[in-house]
Amino acid sequence: MDTEMAFSAELHLLRKEVFEAVEMFCRVQEAHCQVLSRGVPRKGMSLWQDERQQAFERLRHCLDRVAVAGELQADGVFMARLKTLLADVNRGEEKLTRLVGTQRGLLQQQMSEIRRGRKAVKGYGPAAGAAKPRFLSSRT
């Protein structure tokens, strides 16, 4: 009997961990979407990657444990809720992908403008192959 209770408690804990992992990943997604909707962040992208990686690894680990626990797979209510939450994760990823694509397009446009500006500035310099001005020293 104690083994059954311990097993049941373990499954309950796993359910809780799975839902927390999904919610954490969704919070990370939403935070990143909010920042990207305001424009490209100037710094902190490596922190973003670390944060997303940690949230994803936690979620993956929990889902791997669910895959092994056949009792949870047989729980229709749990699986239906998990399916709904994972659909939310997919929608969040699609939204984030769209925002990244938009910001990437804006950055490419800005880079193109910078390149044209550099070309124009180079046009004001001495012509290629022209003699460089010589400066005389007052010391000689």
The first five atom37 places (N, CA, C, CB, O) and aatype in JSON, in Angstrom:
{
  "aatype": [12, 3, 16, 6, 12, 0, 13, 15, 0, 6, 10, 8, 10, 10, 1, 11, 6, 19, 13, 6, 0, 19, 6, 12, 13, 4, 1, 19, 5, 6, 0, 8, 4, 5, 19, 10, 15, 1, 7, 19, 14, 1, 11, 7, 12, 15, 10, 17, 5, 3, 6, 1, 5, 5, 0, 13, 6, 1, 10, 1, 8, 4, 10, 3, 1, 19, 0, 19, 0, 7, 6, 10, 5, 0, 3, 7, 19, 13, 12, 0, 1, 10, 11, 16, 10, 10, 0, 3, 19, 2, 1, 7, 6, 6, 11, 10, 16, 1, 10, 19, 7, 16, 5, 1, 7, 10, 10, 5, 5, 5, 12, 15, 6, 9, 1, 1, 7, 1, 11, 0, 19, 11, 7, 18, 7, 14, 0, 0, 7, 0, 0, 11, 14, 1, 13, 10, 15, 15, 1, 16],
  "atom_mask": [
    [1, 1, 1, 1, 1],
    [1, 1, 1, 1, 1],
    [1, 1, 1, 1, 1],
    [1, 1, 1, 1, 1],
    [1, 1, 1, 1, 1],
    [1, 1, 1, 1, 1],
    [1, 1, 1, 1, 1],
    [1, 1, 1, 1, 1],
    [1, 1, 1, 1, 1],
    [1, 1, 1, 1, 1],
    [1, 1, 1, 1, 1],
    [1, 1, 1, 1, 1],
    [1, 1, 1, 1, 1],
    [1, 1, 1, 1, 1],
    [1, 1, 1, 1, 1],
    [1, 1, 1, 1, 1],
    [1, 1, 1, 1, 1],
    [1, 1, 1, 1, 1],
    [1, 1, 1, 1, 1],
    [1, 1, 1, 1, 1],
    [1, 1, 1, 1, 1],
    [1, 1, 1, 1, 1],
    [1, 1, 1, 1, 1],
    [1, 1, 1, 1, 1],
    [1, 1, 1, 1, 1],
    [1, 1, 1, 1, 1],
    [1, 1, 1, 1, 1],
    [1, 1, 1, 1, 1],
    [1, 1, 1, 1, 1],
    [1, 1, 1, 1, 1],
    [1, 1, 1, 1, 1],
    [1, 1, 1, 1, 1],
    [1, 1, 1, 1, 1],
    [1, 1, 1, 1, 1],
    [1, 1, 1, 1, 1],
    [1, 1, 1, 1, 1],
    [1, 1, 1, 1, 1],
    [1, 1, 1, 1, 1],
    [1, 1, 1, 0, 1],
    [1, 1, 1, 1, 1],
    [1, 1, 1, 1, 1],
    [1, 1, 1, 1, 1],
    [1, 1, 1, 1, 1],
    [1, 1, 1, 0, 1],
    [1, 1, 1, 1, 1],
    [1, 1, 1, 1, 1],
    [1, 1, 1, 1, 1],
    [1, 1, 1, 1, 1],
    [1, 1, 1, 1, 1],
    [1, 1, 1, 1, 1],
    [1, 1, 1, 1, 1],
    [1, 1, 1, 1, 1],
    [1, 1, 1, 1, 1],
    [1, 1, 1, 1, 1],
    [1, 1, 1, 1, 1],
    [1, 1, 1, 1, 1],
    [1, 1, 1, 1, 1],
    [1, 1, 1, 1, 1],
    [1, 1, 1, 1, 1],
    [1, 1, 1, 1, 1],
    [1, 1, 1, 1, 1],
    [1, 1, 1, 1, 1],
    [1, 1, 1, 1, 1],
    [1, 1, 1, 1, 1],
    [1, 1, 1, 1, 1],
    [1, 1, 1, 1, 1],
    [1, 1, 1, 1, 1],
    [1, 1, 1, 1, 1],
    [1, 1, 1, 1, 1],
    [1, 1, 1, 0, 1],
    [1, 1, 1, 1, 1],
    [1, 1, 1, 1, 1],
    [1, 1, 1, 1, 1],
    [1, 1, 1, 1, 1],
    [1, 1, 1, 1, 1],
    [1, 1, 1, 0, 1],
    [1, 1, 1, 1, 1],
    [1, 1, 1, 1, 1],
    [1, 1, 1, 1, 1],
    [1, 1, 1, 1, 1],
    [1, 1, 1, 1, 1],
    [1, 1, 1, 1, 1],
    [1, 1, 1, 1, 1],
    [1, 1, 1, 1, 1],
    [1, 1, 1, 1, 1],
    [1, 1, 1, 1, 1],
    [1, 1, 1, 1, 1],
    [1, 1, 1, 1, 1],
    [1, 1, 1, 1, 1],
    [1, 1, 1, 1, 1],
    [1, 1, 1, 1, 1],
    [1, 1, 1, 0, 1],
    [1, 1, 1, 1, 1],
    [1, 1, 1, 1, 1],
    [1, 1, 1, 1, 1],
    [1, 1, 1, 1, 1],
    [1, 1, 1, 1, 1],
    [1, 1, 1, 1, 1],
    [1, 1, 1, 1, 1],
    [1, 1, 1, 1, 1],
    [1, 1, 1, 0, 1],
    [1, 1, 1, 1, 1],
    [1, 1, 1, 1, 1],
    [1, 1, 1, 1, 1],
    [1, 1, 1, 0, 1],
    [1, 1, 1, 1, 1],
    [1, 1, 1, 1, 1],
    [1, 1, 1, 1, 1],
    [1, 1, 1, 1, 1],
    [1, 1, 1, 1, 1],
    [1, 1, 1, 1, 1],
    [1, 1, 1, 1, 1],
    [1, 1, 1, 1, 1],
    [1, 1, 1, 1, 1],
    [1, 1, 1, 1, 1],
    [1, 1, 1, 1, 1],
    [1, 1, 1, 0, 1],
    [1, 1, 1, 1, 1],
    [1, 1, 1, 1, 1],
    [1, 1, 1, 1, 1],
    [1, 1, 1, 1, 1],
    [1, 1, 1, 1, 1],
    [1, 1, 1, 0, 1],
    [1, 1, 1, 1, 1],
    [1, 1, 1, 0, 1],
    [1, 1, 1, 1, 1],
    [1, 1, 1, 1, 1],
    [1, 1, 1, 1, 1],
    [1, 1, 1, 0, 1],
    [1, 1, 1, 1, 1],
    [1, 1, 1, 1, 1],
    [1, 1, 1, 1, 1],
    [1, 1, 1, 1, 1],
    [1, 1, 1, 1, 1],
    [1, 1, 1, 1, 1],
    [1, 1, 1, 1, 1],
    [1, 1, 1, 1, 1],
    [1, 1, 1, 1, 1],
    [1, 1, 1, 1, 1],
    [1, 1, 1, 1, 1]
  ],
  "atom_positions": [
    [[0.81, -1.19, 0.0], [0.0, 0.0, 0.0], [0.86, 1.26, 0.0], [-0.92, -0.01, 1.19], [0.56, 2.22, -0.71]],
    [[1.93, 1.26, 0.8], [2.82, 2.41, 0.85], [3.48, 2.66, -0.5], [3.87, 2.22, 1.92], [3.7, 3.81, -0.89]],
    [[3.79, 1.59, -1.21], [4.41, 1.72, -2.53], [3.45, 2.39, -3.5], [4.84, 0.34, -3.07], [3.86, 3.22, -4.31]],
    [[2.17, 2.03, -3.42], [1.16, 2.64, -4.3], [1.03, 4.12, -4.01], [-0.2, 1.95, -4.12], [0.92, 4.93, -4.93]],
    [[1.03, 4.48, -2.73], [0.9, 5.89, -2.36], [2.13, 6.68, -2.82], [0.71, 6.02, -0.84], [2.0, 7.8, -3.31]],
    [[3.3, 6.08, -2.65], [4.52, 6.75, -3.09], [4.52, 6.92, -4.6], [5.76, 5.96, -2.64], [4.92, 7.97, -5.11]],
    [[4.06, 5.91, -5.32], [3.98, 5.97, -6.77], [2.98, 7.04, -7.2], [3.58, 4.61, -7.36], [3.25, 7.81, -8.13]],
    [[1.85, 7.1, -6.53], [0.82, 8.09, -6.82], [1.35, 9.5, -6.53], [-0.44, 7.8, -5.99], [1.09, 10.43, -7.29]],
    [[2.08, 9.65, -5.43], [2.66, 10.95, -5.09], [3.69, 11.36, -6.12], [3.29, 10.91, -3.68], [3.79, 12.53, -6.48]],
    [[4.45, 10.39, -6.6], [5.46, 10.67, -7.61], [4.8, 11.13, -8.92], [6.34, 9.42, -7.86], [5.29, 12.06, -9.56]],
    [[3.72, 10.49, -9.31], [2.99, 10.9, -10.51], [2.39, 12.29, -10.35], [1.89, 9.89, -10.84], [2.41, 13.09, -11.28]],
    [[1.87, 12.56, -9.16], [1.32, 13.89, -8.89], [2.42, 14.96, -9.01], [0.67, 13.93, -7.49], [2.21, 16.02, -9.59]],
    [[3.58, 14.66, -8.44], [4.71, 15.58, -8.52], [5.15, 15.79, -9.96], [5.88, 15.06, -7.67], [5.46, 16.91, -10.37]],
    [[5.18, 14.71, -10.74], [5.56, 14.82, -12.15], [4.57, 15.68, -12.91], [5.66, 13.42, -12.79], [4.97, 16.5, -13.74]],
    [[3.28, 15.51, -12.66], [2.27, 16.36, -13.3], [2.54, 17.82, -13.0], [0.85, 15.98, -12.82], [2.54, 18.67, -13.89]],
    [[2.78, 18.08, -11.73], [3.05, 19.46, -11.3], [4.3, 20.01, -11.99], [3.22, 19.52, -9.76], [4.29, 21.15, -12.47]],
    [[5.36, 19.23, -12.04], [6.6, 19.67, -12.68], [6.4, 19.96, -14.17], [7.69, 18.6, -12.51], [6.93, 20.93, -14.69]],
    [[5.63, 19.11, -14.84], [5.37, 19.3, -16.27], [4.65, 20.62, -16.49], [4.53, 18.13, -16.84], [5.05, 21.41, -17.35]],
    [[3.61, 20.87, -15.74], [2.84, 22.1, -15.91], [3.67, 23.33, -15.57], [1.59, 22.07, -15.04], [3.56, 24.35, -16.23]],
    [[4.51, 23.23, -14.55], [5.39, 24.34, -14.19], [6.42, 24.6, -15.3], [6.11, 24.06, -12.86], [6.72, 25.75, -15.61]],
    [[6.95, 23.53, -15.88], [7.94, 23.68, -16.95], [7.32, 24.34, -18.18], [8.53, 22.31, -17.33], [7.93, 25.21, -18.81]],
    [[6.09, 23.93, -18.52], [5.41, 24.53, -19.67], [5.12, 26.01, -19.39], [4.08, 23.77, -19.98], [5.33, 26.86, -20.25]],
    [[4.64, 26.3, -18.19], [4.35, 27.69, -17.84], [5.6, 28.55, -17.84], [3.68, 27.75, -16.46], [5.57, 29.7, -18.28]],
    [[6.71, 28.0, -17.36], [7.97, 28.74, -17.36], [8.41, 29.04, -18.78], [9.05, 27.94, -16.62], [8.85, 30.15, -19.08]],
    [[8.3, 28.05, -19.66], [8.7, 28.26, -21.05], [7.8, 29.32, -21.7], [8.63, 26.94, -21.84], [8.29, 30.16, -22.46]],
    [[6.51, 29.28, -21.41], [5.58, 30.28, -21.95], [5.89, 31.68, -21.42], [4.13, 29.9, -21.61], [5.78, 32.65, -22.16]],
    [[6.28, 31.78, -20.16], [6.66, 33.09, -19.6], [7.89, 33.64, -20.3], [6.92, 32.99, -18.08], [7.96, 34.83, -20.6]],
    [[8.87, 32.78, -20.57], [10.08, 33.2, -21.28], [9.7, 33.68, -22.69], [11.11, 32.04, -21.36], [10.17, 34.72, -23.14]],
    [[8.86, 32.91, -23.37], [8.4, 33.3, -24.71], [7.74, 34.67, -24.68], [7.43, 32.26, -25.27], [8.06, 35.54, -25.48]],
    [[6.82, 34.85, -23.75], [6.06, 36.11, -23.68], [6.98, 37.29, -23.37], [4.96, 36.01, -22.62], [6.82, 38.36, -23.95]],
    [[7.92, 37.1, -22.47], [8.87, 38.18, -22.15], [9.68, 38.55, -23.39], [9.81, 37.76, -21.0], [9.9, 39.73, -23.65]],
    [[10.13, 37.56, -24.12], [10.92, 37.82, -25.33], [10.07, 38.48, -26.41], [11.54, 36.52, -25.86], [10.55, 39.36, -27.13]],
    [[8.81, 38.07, -26.53], [7.91, 38.7, -27.5], [7.68, 40.17, -27.16], [6.56, 37.95, -27.55], [7.67, 41.02, -28.05]],
    [[7.5, 40.47, -25.89], [7.28, 41.85, -25.48], [8.48, 42.73, -25.82], [6.99, 41.92, -23.99], [8.31, 43.84, -26.32]],
    [[9.68, 42.24, -25.55], [10.88, 43.01, -25.85], [11.04, 43.19, -27.36], [12.14, 42.32, -25.25], [11.33, 44.29, -27.82]],
    [[10.84, 42.12, -28.12], [10.99, 42.21, -29.57], [9.95, 43.1, -30.21], [10.92, 40.83, -30.18], [10.22, 43.74, -31.23]],
    [[8.76, 43.17, -29.64], [7.72, 44.02, -30.22], [8.08, 45.49, -30.06], [6.37, 43.73, -29.57], [7.55, 46.34, -30.79]],
    [[8.96, 45.81, -29.13], [9.42, 47.19, -28.94], [10.65, 47.5, -29.79], [9.73, 47.44, -27.48], [11.08, 48.65, -29.85]],
    [[11.22, 46.5, -30.43], [12.42, 46.7, -31.25], [13.48, 45.68, -30.85], [0.0, 0.0, 0.0], [13.28, 44.85, -29.97]],
    [[14.6, 45.78, -31.53], [15.69, 44.85, -31.28], [16.43, 45.26, -30.02], [16.67, 44.8, -32.49], [16.85, 46.41, -29.89]],
    [[16.59, 44.34, -29.08], [17.34, 44.68, -27.86], [18.8, 44.91, -28.2], [17.2, 43.56, -26.8], [19.38, 44.2, -29.03]],
    [[19.37, 45.87, -27.58], [20.78, 46.22, -27.86], [21.75, 45.25, -27.22], [21.08, 47.62, -27.37], [22.85, 45.04, -27.73]],
    [[21.37, 44.66, -26.12], [22.25, 43.69, -25.47], [21.43, 42.64, -24.75], [23.21, 44.39, -24.48], [20.22, 42.78, -24.61]],
    [[22.08, 41.62, -24.31], [21.4, 40.58, -23.55], [20.94, 39.4, -24.38], [0.0, 0.0, 0.0], [20.26, 38.52, -23.86]],
    [[21.28, 39.34, -25.66], [20.83, 38.23, -26.5], [21.4, 36.9, -26.02], [21.22, 38.48, -27.95], [20.73, 35.88, -26.1]],
    [[22.64, 36.91, -25.53], [23.21, 35.65, -25.05], [22.48, 35.19, -23.77], [24.74, 35.81, -24.77], [22.32, 34.0, -23.54]],
    [[22.04, 36.15, -22.96], [21.25, 35.79, -21.77], [19.91, 35.19, -22.19], [21.03, 37.03, -20.87], [19.41, 34.26, -21.56]],
    [[19.34, 35.74, -23.26], [18.08, 35.2, -23.78], [18.27, 33.75, -24.18], [17.58, 36.02, -24.99], [17.47, 32.88, -23.84]],
    [[19.35, 33.52, -24.91], [19.6, 32.16, -25.39], [19.75, 31.2, -24.21], [20.86, 32.11, -26.29], [19.21, 30.1, -24.23]],
    [[20.48, 31.61, -23.2], [20.67, 30.77, -22.01], [19.34, 30.52, -21.31], [21.67, 31.42, -21.04], [19.04, 29.4, -20.89]],
    [[18.55, 31.58, -21.19], [17.26, 31.46, -20.51], [16.33, 30.51, -21.27], [16.6, 32.85, -20.37], [15.69, 29.65, -20.67]],
    [[16.26, 30.67, -22.58], [15.42, 29.79, -23.4], [15.92, 28.35, -23.35], [15.38, 30.28, -24.86], [15.13, 27.41, -23.27]],
    [[17.23, 28.19, -23.4], [17.81, 26.85, -23.38], [17.49, 26.14, -22.07], [19.34, 26.91, -23.58], [17.13, 24.96, -22.07]],
    [[17.61, 26.85, -20.96], [17.31, 26.24, -19.66], [15.83, 25.86, -19.56], [17.68, 27.21, -18.51], [15.49, 24.77, -19.1]],
    [[14.96, 26.77, -19.99], [13.52, 26.49, -19.94], [13.17, 25.31, -20.84], [12.7, 27.73, -20.35], [12.38, 24.45, -20.47]],
    [[13.77, 25.28, -22.03], [13.5, 24.19, -22.96], [14.01, 22.86, -22.41], [14.14, 24.47, -24.31], [13.31, 21.86, -22.48]],
    [[15.21, 22.85, -21.86], [15.78, 21.61, -21.32], [14.93, 21.08, -20.17], [17.22, 21.84, -20.85], [14.72, 19.87, -20.05]],
    [[14.44, 21.97, -19.33], [13.57, 21.53, -18.23], [12.29, 20.92, -18.79], [13.24, 22.71, -17.29], [11.84, 19.87, -18.33]],
    [[11.7, 21.59, -19.78], [10.47, 21.08, -20.4], [10.72, 19.73, -21.07], [9.92, 22.09, -21.42], [9.93, 18.8, -20.92]],
    [[11.8, 19.63, -21.81], [12.13, 18.38, -22.5], [12.33, 17.24, -21.5], [13.39, 18.55, -23.36], [11.86, 16.12, -21.72]],
    [[13.02, 17.53, -20.42], [13.27, 16.51, -19.4], [11.94, 16.02, -18.8], [14.18, 17.07, -18.27], [11.73, 14.82, -18.62]],
    [[11.05, 16.95, -18.51], [9.74, 16.56, -17.95], [8.93, 15.74, -18.95], [8.94, 17.81, -17.54], [8.31, 14.74, -18.58]],
    [[8.95, 16.16, -20.21], [8.19, 15.42, -21.23], [8.78, 14.04, -21.47], [8.16, 16.2, -22.54], [8.05, 13.09, -21.75]],
    [[10.1, 13.92, -21.36], [10.72, 12.59, -21.47], [10.24, 11.69, -20.33], [12.27, 12.71, -21.44], [10.0, 10.5, -20.54]],
    [[10.12, 12.25, -19.15], [9.64, 11.46, -18.01], [8.18, 11.05, -18.19], [9.8, 12.25, -16.69], [7.78, 9.96, -17.79]],
    [[7.38, 11.94, -18.8], [5.98, 11.59, -19.08], [5.92, 10.45, -20.08], [5.2, 12.83, -19.61], [5.08, 9.56, -19.97]],
    [[6.81, 10.48, -21.07], [6.82, 9.44, -22.1], [7.1, 8.06, -21.49], [7.88, 9.76, -23.17], [6.62, 7.05, -22.0]],
    [[7.86, 8.03, -20.42], [8.19, 6.77, -19.76], [7.05, 6.33, -18.83], [9.5, 6.91, -18.96], [6.82, 5.14, -18.64]],
    [[6.36, 7.3, -18.26], [5.29, 6.99, -17.29], [3.99, 6.69, -18.04], [5.08, 8.16, -16.29], [3.24, 7.6, -18.38]],
    [[3.74, 5.44, -18.28], [2.55, 5.03, -19.01], [1.26, 5.4, -18.3], [0.0, 0.0, 0.0], [0.23, 5.63, -18.95]],
    [[1.3, 5.47, -16.97], [0.1, 5.83, -16.21], [-0.37, 7.24, -16.55], [0.36, 5.72, -14.7], [-1.57, 7.5, -16.65]],
    [[0.59, 8.15, -16.74], [0.22, 9.52, -17.11], [-0.35, 9.58, -18.52], [1.43, 10.45, -16.99], [-1.27, 10.35, -18.79]],
    [[0.2, 8.78, -19.42], [-0.3, 8.76, -20.79], [-1.73, 8.23, -20.84], [0.62, 7.91, -21.68], [-2.51, 8.59, -21.72]],
    [[-2.08, 7.38, -19.89], [-3.43, 6.83, -19.84], [-4.42, 7.8, -19.2], [-3.42, 5.5, -19.07], [-5.63, 7.62, -19.3]],
    [[-3.9, 8.82, -18.54], [-4.75, 9.83, -17.88], [-5.22, 10.83, -18.94], [-3.98, 10.56, -16.72], [-4.48, 11.73, -19.33]],
    [[-6.45, 10.65, -19.41], [-6.99, 11.48, -20.49], [-7.06, 12.96, -20.16], [0.0, 0.0, 0.0], [-6.79, 13.8, -21.01]],
    [[-7.43, 13.27, -18.93], [-7.54, 14.68, -18.51], [-6.16, 15.35, -18.54], [-8.16, 14.79, -17.1], [-6.01, 16.45, -19.07]],
    [[-5.17, 14.66, -17.97], [-3.81, 15.19, -17.97], [-3.3, 15.39, -19.4], [-2.86, 14.25, -17.19], [-2.76, 16.45, -19.72]],
    [[-3.47, 14.39, -20.25], [-2.97, 14.47, -21.62], [-3.69, 15.56, -22.41], [-3.12, 13.12, -22.32], [-3.06, 16.24, -23.22]],
    [[-4.98, 15.74, -22.18], [-5.73, 16.8, -22.88], [-5.2, 18.17, -22.46], [-7.25, 16.7, -22.58], [-5.0, 19.05, -23.3]],
    [[-4.97, 18.35, -21.16], [-4.44, 19.64, -20.68], [-3.03, 19.86, -21.21], [-4.44, 19.7, -19.14], [-2.69, 20.97, -21.62]],
    [[-2.22, 18.82, -21.21], [-0.86, 18.93, -21.72], [-0.86, 19.28, -23.2], [-0.09, 17.62, -21.49], [-0.07, 20.11, -23.65]],
    [[-1.75, 18.66, -23.96], [-1.86, 18.94, -25.38], [-2.23, 20.41, -25.62], [-2.9, 18.01, -26.04], [-1.68, 21.06, -26.51]],
    [[-3.15, 20.92, -24.82], [-3.56, 22.33, -24.93], [-2.39, 23.26, -24.6], [-4.75, 22.61, -23.99], [-2.16, 24.24, -25.3]],
    [[-1.68, 22.94, -23.55], [-0.53, 23.77, -23.15], [0.57, 23.75, -24.21], [0.02, 23.3, -21.81], [1.17, 24.77, -24.5]],
    [[0.82, 22.57, -24.78], [1.85, 22.48, -25.81], [1.42, 23.2, -27.09], [2.16, 21.01, -26.12], [2.27, 23.72, -27.82]],
    [[0.13, 23.24, -27.36], [-0.37, 24.04, -28.5], [-0.11, 25.52, -28.23], [-1.89, 23.79, -28.74], [0.22, 26.27, -29.15]],
    [[-0.27, 25.95, -26.97], [0.05, 27.33, -26.6], [1.53, 27.63, -26.81], [-0.34, 27.6, -25.13], [1.9, 28.7, -27.28]],
    [[2.37, 26.66, -26.46], [3.81, 26.82, -26.68], [4.1, 26.99, -28.17], [4.6, 25.59, -26.11], [4.88, 27.86, -28.56]],
    [[3.46, 26.18, -29.0], [3.67, 26.3, -30.45], [3.21, 27.66, -30.97], [2.92, 25.19, -31.18], [3.89, 28.27, -31.8]],
    [[2.06, 28.14, -30.49], [1.59, 29.46, -30.91], [2.57, 30.55, -30.48], [0.19, 29.74, -30.34], [2.82, 31.5, -31.22]],
    [[3.1, 30.41, -29.28], [4.1, 31.37, -28.8], [5.35, 31.36, -29.66], [0.0, 0.0, 0.0], [5.92, 32.41, -29.95]],
    [[5.77, 30.17, -30.06], [6.96, 30.07, -30.92], [6.69, 30.7, -32.29], [7.38, 28.59, -31.09], [7.57, 31.36, -32.86]],
    [[5.49, 30.49, -32.82], [5.14, 31.08, -34.11], [5.14, 32.61, -34.02], [3.76, 30.58, -34.59], [5.62, 33.29, -34.92]],
    [[4.59, 33.13, -32.93], [4.56, 34.58, -32.72], [5.99, 35.12, -32.6], [3.75, 34.94, -31.44], [6.32, 36.14, -33.2]],
    [[6.81, 34.43, -31.84], [8.2, 34.85, -31.66], [8.95, 34.79, -32.99], [8.89, 33.96, -30.61], [9.76, 35.68, -33.28]],
    [[8.69, 33.77, -33.78], [9.34, 33.64, -35.09], [8.95, 34.8, -36.01], [8.97, 32.3, -35.74], [9.79, 35.35, -36.72]],
    [[7.67, 35.17, -35.98], [7.22, 36.31, -36.79], [7.9, 37.61, -36.35], [5.69, 36.47, -36.7], [8.35, 38.39, -37.19]],
    [[7.97, 37.83, -35.04], [8.61, 39.04, -34.53], [10.09, 39.09, -34.89], [8.43, 39.15, -33.02], [10.62, 40.14, -35.26]],
    [[10.75, 37.96, -34.76], [12.17, 37.89, -35.12], [12.35, 38.18, -36.6], [12.78, 36.5, -34.76], [13.26, 38.91, -36.99]],
    [[11.47, 37.62, -37.44], [11.54, 37.87, -38.88], [11.34, 39.34, -39.21], [0.0, 0.0, 0.0], [12.04, 39.89, -40.07]],
    [[10.4, 39.97, -38.54], [10.15, 41.4, -38.75], [11.38, 42.22, -38.36], [8.92, 41.87, -37.95], [11.83, 43.08, -39.12]],
    [[11.92, 41.94, -37.19], [13.09, 42.69, -36.74], [14.31, 42.42, -37.62], [13.42, 42.33, -35.29], [15.12, 43.31, -37.86]],
    [[14.42, 41.21, -38.1], [15.53, 40.87, -38.99], [15.42, 41.66, -40.29], [15.55, 39.35, -39.29], [16.43, 42.16, -40.8]],
    [[14.21, 41.78, -40.83], [14.0, 42.57, -42.03], [14.36, 44.03, -41.81], [0.0, 0.0, 0.0], [14.98, 44.66, -42.67]],
    [[13.99, 44.57, -40.66], [14.34, 45.96, -40.35], [15.85, 46.13, -40.23], [13.65, 46.4, -39.04], [16.4, 47.12, -40.7]],
    [[16.51, 45.18, -39.61], [17.97, 45.25, -39.48], [18.65, 45.16, -40.85], [18.48, 44.12, -38.58], [19.62, 45.87, -41.11]],
    [[18.14, 44.29, -41.72], [18.73, 44.18, -43.06], [18.57, 45.48, -43.83], [18.07, 43.03, -43.85], [19.47, 45.89, -44.55]],
    [[17.41, 46.12, -43.66], [17.18, 47.4, -44.33], [18.15, 48.45, -43.79], [15.7, 47.86, -44.14], [18.71, 49.22, -44.56]],
    [[18.34, 48.49, -42.5], [19.27, 49.45, -41.91], [20.71, 49.18, -42.35], [19.18, 49.4, -40.39], [21.46, 50.12, -42.62]],
    [[21.08, 47.91, -42.43], [22.43, 47.57, -42.89], [22.64, 48.01, -44.33], [22.68, 46.05, -42.77], [23.71, 48.49, -44.69]],
    [[21.62, 47.86, -45.15], [21.71, 48.3, -46.54], [21.93, 49.81, -46.6], [20.44, 47.9, -47.33], [22.74, 50.3, -47.39]],
    [[21.2, 50.55, -45.78], [21.36, 52.0, -45.74], [22.76, 52.39, -45.26], [20.3, 52.63, -44.83], [23.35, 53.34, -45.77]],
    [[23.28, 51.65, -44.29], [24.63, 51.93, -43.78], [25.65, 51.68, -44.88], [24.94, 51.05, -42.53], [26.59, 52.46, -45.05]],
    [[25.48, 50.59, -45.63], [26.43, 50.29, -46.72], [26.41, 51.39, -47.78], [26.1, 48.93, -47.37], [27.46, 51.81, -48.26]],
    [[25.21, 51.85, -48.14], [25.12, 52.95, -49.12], [25.79, 54.2, -48.58], [23.65, 53.26, -49.47], [26.47, 54.92, -49.32]],
    [[25.6, 54.47, -47.3], [26.24, 55.63, -46.68], [27.75, 55.52, -46.69], [0.0, 0.0, 0.0], [28.44, 56.5, -46.94]],
    [[28.26, 54.34, -46.41], [29.72, 54.15, -46.44], [30.27, 54.37, -47.84], [30.08, 52.73, -45.95], [31.32, 54.98, -48.02]],
    [[29.54, 53.86, -48.83], [29.97, 54.06, -50.23], [30.01, 55.54, -50.56], [29.03, 53.33, -51.2], [30.95, 56.01, -51.21]],
    [[29.01, 56.26, -50.12], [28.94, 57.7, -50.4], [30.09, 58.43, -49.71], [27.6, 58.28, -49.94], [30.71, 59.31, -50.3]],
    [[30.38, 58.06, -48.47], [31.47, 58.71, -47.74], [32.8, 58.41, -48.41], [31.49, 58.25, -46.27], [33.66, 59.28, -48.49]],
    [[32.99, 57.18, -48.87], [34.23, 56.83, -49.57], [34.39, 57.68, -50.82], [34.25, 55.33, -49.92], [35.51, 57.99, -51.22]],
    [[33.3, 58.05, -51.46], [33.35, 58.86, -52.67], [33.92, 60.24, -52.43], [0.0, 0.0, 0.0], [34.39, 60.88, -53.38]],
    [[33.9, 60.72, -51.21], [34.45, 62.04, -50.9], [35.93, 62.0, -50.6], [33.72, 62.63, -49.73], [36.57, 63.04, -50.49]],
    [[36.49, 60.82, -50.47], [37.91, 60.68, -50.15], [38.75, 60.81, -51.42], [0.0, 0.0, 0.0], [38.21, 60.99, -52.51]],
    [[40.06, 60.72, -51.27], [40.94, 60.8, -52.45], [40.66, 59.62, -53.39], [42.44, 60.8, -52.02], [40.34, 58.52, -52.95]],
    [[40.78, 59.88, -54.65], [40.52, 58.85, -55.65], [41.54, 57.73, -55.52], [40.55, 59.45, -57.08], [42.68, 57.95, -55.12]],
    [[41.12, 56.54, -55.86], [42.01, 55.39, -55.77], [43.17, 55.59, -56.74], [41.26, 54.06, -56.07], [42.95, 55.92, -57.91]],
    [[44.35, 55.39, -56.28], [45.53, 55.51, -57.13], [46.07, 56.93, -57.2], [0.0, 0.0, 0.0], [47.13, 57.14, -57.77]],
    [[45.36, 57.89, -56.64], [45.84, 59.27, -56.66], [46.97, 59.41, -55.65], [44.69, 60.27, -56.34], [47.04, 58.69, -54.65]],
    [[47.84, 60.35, -55.93], [48.97, 60.59, -55.03], [48.44, 61.12, -53.7], [49.98, 61.58, -55.66], [47.52, 61.93, -53.65]],
    [[49.05, 60.63, -52.67], [48.64, 61.07, -51.34], [49.35, 62.37, -51.01], [48.95, 59.98, -50.27], [50.49, 62.57, -51.43]],
    [[48.69, 63.25, -50.29], [49.34, 64.51, -49.95], [50.57, 64.25, -49.07], [48.35, 65.46, -49.23], [50.57, 63.37, -48.21]],
    [[51.57, 65.03, -49.3], [52.79, 64.9, -48.52], [52.88, 66.08, -47.58], [54.05, 64.82, -49.42], [52.58, 67.21, -47.95]],
    [[53.27, 65.81, -46.4], [53.42, 66.87, -45.41], [54.91, 67.1, -45.19], [52.69, 66.51, -44.07], [55.69, 66.16, -45.01]],
    [[55.28, 68.34, -45.21], [56.68, 68.69, -44.96], [56.88, 68.91, -43.49], [57.11, 69.95, -45.76], [56.03, 69.47, -42.79]],
    [[57.99, 68.46, -43.05], [58.29, 68.63, -41.64], [59.05, 69.93, -41.47], [59.1, 67.43, -41.09], [59.9, 70.26, -42.29]],
    [[58.76, 70.66, -40.42], [59.46, 71.91, -40.14], [60.8, 71.65, -39.5], [58.62, 72.81, -39.24], [61.59, 72.57, -39.3]],
    [[61.08, 70.41, -39.18], [62.33, 70.05, -38.52], [63.48, 69.92, -39.5], [62.16, 68.75, -37.76], [64.64, 69.97, -39.08]],
    [[63.23, 69.75, -40.75], [64.34, 69.53, -41.7], [64.68, 70.74, -42.46], [64.02, 68.46, -42.64], [65.59, 70.7, -43.29]]
  ]
}
